[in-house]
Amino acid sequence: MLSNLMFAAQAAIGPHVGFLFLTIGIENLSGGMGSAAFVAYLSLLCNTTYTGTQYALFTSFMAFGRTWLSAISGWVADQTDWVTFFIFSTFVALPGLLLLLWMLKRLPMTVQTGPGRSHGP
């Protein structure tokens, strides 16, 4: 959400190279952190016997949302200005973040450390 707000601020400020460095830096940092967390979560979901198949299916499901559910974003961007578009996209991220908080409380993960042993959170 912070990176989307940075793009909204960049659109409002205009072509300022110093702020562009900050915007892209925050985008890369937040994207990298999100990707690393997602890969770690998918890895925890995979059974070691079927890791390749399960990981391929899970990443395909992830790509579904990024590809098909984001298809309308071009139309929204065309109907609004860039500041409004990026603020709107910030609010669209809220349900996903609330779902993550819910999962954190309701679905604690256990990590298998060996045969018959596990460590919970």
C-alpha positions in Angstrom: 0.0 0.0 0.0 2.9 2.4 0.8 4.3 1.9 -2.7 0.9 2.8 -4.3 0.7 5.9 -2.1 4.3 6.8 -3.3 3.2 6.5 -6.9 0.2 8.8 -6.1 2.5 11.3 -4.6 4.9 11.0 -7.6 2.0 11.7 -9.9 1.0 14.8 -7.8 4.5 16.1 -7.6 5.3 15.5 -11.3 8.7 14.8 -12.8 11.1 15.1 -9.8 14.0 12.7 -10.2 14.9 12.6 -6.5 11.4 11.7 -5.5 11.3 9.1 -8.3 14.4 7.4 -6.8 12.6 7.2 -3.5 9.3 6.0 -5.1 11.1 3.2 -7.1 13.2 2.3 -4.0 10.1 1.8 -1.9 8.4 -0.1 -4.7 11.3 -2.5 -5.1 11.7 -3.0 -1.3 8.0 -3.6 -0.7 7.7 -5.9 -3.8 10.7 -7.9 -2.7 9.5 -8.3 0.8 6.1 -9.4 -0.4 7.5 -11.8 -2.9 9.9 -13.4 -0.3 7.0 -13.7 2.2 4.8 -15.3 -0.4 7.4 -17.8 -1.6 8.1 -18.7 2.1 4.3 -19.2 2.7 3.9 -21.3 -0.4 6.9 -23.4 0.6 5.3 -24.1 4.0 2.1 -25.2 2.3 3.8 -27.8 0.1 4.2 -31.4 1.1 7.8 -32.5 0.5 6.6 -35.6 -1.5 4.7 -33.4 -4.0 6.7 -30.1 -3.7 7.2 -29.5 -7.5 3.5 -30.1 -8.4 2.0 -28.3 -5.5 4.4 -25.3 -5.8 3.6 -25.0 -9.6 -0.2 -25.1 -8.8 0.1 -22.6 -6.0 2.1 -20.1 -8.1 -0.4 -20.6 -11.0 -3.3 -19.6 -8.6 -1.2 -16.6 -7.6 -0.8 -15.6 -11.2 -4.5 -15.9 -11.8 -5.3 -12.9 -9.5 -2.4 -10.8 -10.9 -3.5 -11.5 -14.5 -7.2 -11.7 -14.7 -8.4 -9.7 -11.7 -6.1 -6.8 -12.5 -7.3 -6.6 -16.2 -9.8 -3.9 -15.3 -7.0 -1.6 -14.0 -6.3 -0.2 -17.4 -9.9 0.9 -17.8 -9.9 2.5 -14.3 -6.7 4.3 -15.1 -8.2 5.6 -18.4 -11.3 6.8 -16.5 -9.4 8.7 -13.8 -6.2 10.6 -13.3 -3.1 8.9 -12.0 -3.4 10.3 -8.4 -6.9 9.0 -8.1 -6.0 5.7 -9.7 -3.1 5.0 -7.2 -5.1 6.1 -4.2 -8.0 3.8 -5.4 -5.5 0.9 -5.8 -4.3 1.5 -2.2 -7.8 1.0 -0.9 -8.3 -2.1 -3.1 -5.3 -3.7 -1.2 -7.1 -3.4 2.2 -9.2 -6.6 1.9 -6.0 -8.7 1.1 -4.2 -7.2 4.1 -7.1 -7.8 6.4 -7.3 -11.4 5.1 -3.6 -11.8 6.0 -4.2 -10.5 9.6 -7.1 -13.0 9.9 -5.0 -15.9 8.6 -2.2 -14.9 11.1 -4.6 -15.3 14.0 -6.8 -18.2 12.8 -4.4 -20.4 10.9 -1.1 -20.7 12.8 1.5 -22.7 10.9 3.7 -25.4 12.3 7.1 -26.1 10.8 8.2 -29.7 10.5 11.8 -30.0 11.8 12.2 -33.7 11.4 10.3 -37.0 11.6 7.6 -36.6 14.2 8.8 -33.2 15.5 7.3 -29.8 14.9 7.6 -26.4 16.3 4.7 -24.1 16.4 4.7 -20.3 16.4 
